[in-house]
Amino acid sequence: MGYYSREELEQMNFNHLGKDVMISTKACIYQPKRLSIGDYSRIDDFCVILGDVTLGAHVHITMYCHIGGGKHGVNIGDFVSIAYKSIIITHSDDYSLECLHGPTVPINYRGGDEGPVEIKQYSLLATNNLVLPNVIIGEGVSTGANSIIKQDLEDWYLYAGFPLRKIRQNSKKCIEYAEEIRKKEMESGL
């Protein structure tokens, strides 16, 4: 996997570009001026990111993910990982066909659901998750593979199944590790 150099990243004119950011040369970033990336974050091969998107520090977006922030925005907190082929969207068409659909149709003829998405710090989305508009994924949430997330998820729980349900409470041990990392970064001036 090849990554852009710091110089190449700076030429893309991101809204914000943190320290030691890694972006694959095979990722597609549309409108980089609308993307903010925190320190030490990484975006892997074949990811597509567009619209208003904010990534915190130590965020990992793995291969084949799609994040469509649109005008409502996707906000991803620190120490979040999003696994292979996951999709996050802030607009979904109306599938009843009571209106038209798609970006080629004037907005007053379209319907659907739209709104922001927030994924709070320490969360982990498993492979092939779909996050729909108007969702807040709480702090320390983890999800099972193939999850469809269409409602807010409570802090510090594992969710899985179809329909999605709360499985068990998650450990908060990761907070200690994150604090150690932040402390070392501050001490070393990184």
Helices and strands as residue ranges (DSSP letters): H 6-11, E 16-17, E 22-23, E 28-29, G 32-34, E 35-37, E 42-43, E 48-55, E 60-61, E 66-76, E 81-82, E 87-89, E 91-92, G 107-109, E 113-114, E 117-119, E 124-125, E 130-131, E 135-137, E 142-143, E 148-149, E 157-160, E 165-169, H 173-188
